Amino acid sequence: NAALVEEATAAARAMEEQAQQLTEAVALFRLSNDVQTLTGAAPAVRHPAAKRPAAASKPATKSQVRPQPARTTLAAESNWAEF
């Protein structure tokens, strides 16, 4: 168990370092003319939940698609070569 804790701790530290490097790399990109320097984590952006579309008055009809038979190829058409 102690070994697992040590591995988890090392992995967490490595992830923190990688997150810091990623933050520094992303900070180089500019999205607009008035760029503000971020010193901490960006706040989470909340998007309003998408509204469900109203139920249709009549159900959609299924199109009648018939399966097509498999196309057979002639041996002369194939690009296979025997070795």
C-alpha positions as CSV (number, residue, x, y, z in Angstrom):
1,N,0.0,0.0,0.0
2,A,2.8,2.4,0.8
3,A,4.3,1.9,-2.7
4,L,0.9,2.7,-4.3
5,V,0.8,5.9,-2.2
6,E,4.3,6.9,-3.3
7,E,3.4,6.2,-7.0
8,A,0.2,8.2,-6.7
9,T,2.1,11.1,-5.1
10,A,4.7,11.1,-7.8
11,A,2.0,11.0,-10.5
12,A,0.2,13.9,-8.9
13,R,3.4,16.0,-8.8
14,A,4.2,15.1,-12.4
15,M,0.6,16.2,-13.4
16,E,1.0,19.5,-11.6
17,E,4.3,20.2,-13.4
18,Q,2.7,19.3,-16.8
19,A,-0.3,21.4,-16.0
20,Q,2.0,24.4,-15.2
21,Q,3.9,23.8,-18.5
22,L,0.7,23.6,-20.4
23,T,-0.6,26.8,-18.8
24,E,2.6,28.6,-19.8
25,A,2.4,27.3,-23.4
26,V,-1.2,28.3,-23.8
27,A,-0.6,31.8,-22.4
28,L,1.4,32.6,-25.5
29,F,-1.6,32.5,-27.7
30,R,-3.6,35.7,-28.2
31,L,-7.3,35.7,-28.9
32,S,-8.0,39.4,-29.3
33,N,-6.3,42.8,-29.3
34,D,-6.9,43.4,-25.6
35,V,-5.1,40.5,-24.0
36,Q,-5.1,40.2,-20.3
37,T,-2.4,38.2,-18.5
38,L,-3.8,35.4,-16.5
39,T,-2.1,34.7,-13.2
40,G,-4.4,31.9,-12.0
41,A,-6.7,29.3,-13.3
42,A,-9.4,30.6,-15.7
43,P,-12.9,30.6,-14.3
44,A,-15.2,27.9,-15.5
45,V,-17.5,29.0,-18.3
46,R,-21.1,28.0,-17.7
47,H,-23.3,27.5,-20.7
48,P,-27.1,27.4,-20.2
49,A,-28.6,24.0,-20.6
50,A,-29.9,23.4,-24.1
51,K,-33.7,23.3,-24.2
52,R,-35.2,20.1,-25.6
53,P,-37.0,20.6,-28.8
54,A,-40.8,20.4,-28.6
55,A,-42.3,17.1,-29.5
56,A,-43.3,16.8,-33.1
57,S,-47.0,16.6,-33.7
58,K,-46.7,13.4,-35.7
59,P,-43.8,10.9,-35.6
60,A,-41.3,10.8,-38.3
61,T,-41.9,8.1,-40.9
62,K,-39.2,5.6,-41.6
63,S,-38.0,5.4,-45.1
64,Q,-38.1,2.0,-46.8
65,V,-34.5,1.2,-47.6
66,R,-33.9,-2.2,-49.1
67,P,-30.5,-3.8,-48.5
68,Q,-28.5,-4.2,-51.7
69,P,-26.8,-7.5,-52.4
70,A,-23.1,-7.6,-51.9
71,R,-21.1,-6.7,-55.0
72,T,-18.9,-9.5,-56.2
73,T,-15.5,-8.8,-57.8
74,L,-13.8,-10.8,-60.4
75,A,-10.4,-12.2,-59.7
76,A,-9.0,-10.1,-62.6
77,E,-10.3,-6.9,-60.9
78,S,-8.6,-7.5,-57.6
79,N,-5.2,-6.0,-56.7
80,W,-4.1,-9.0,-54.7
81,A,-0.9,-10.9,-55.6
82,E,0.2,-14.3,-54.2
83,F,3.6,-14.7,-52.8
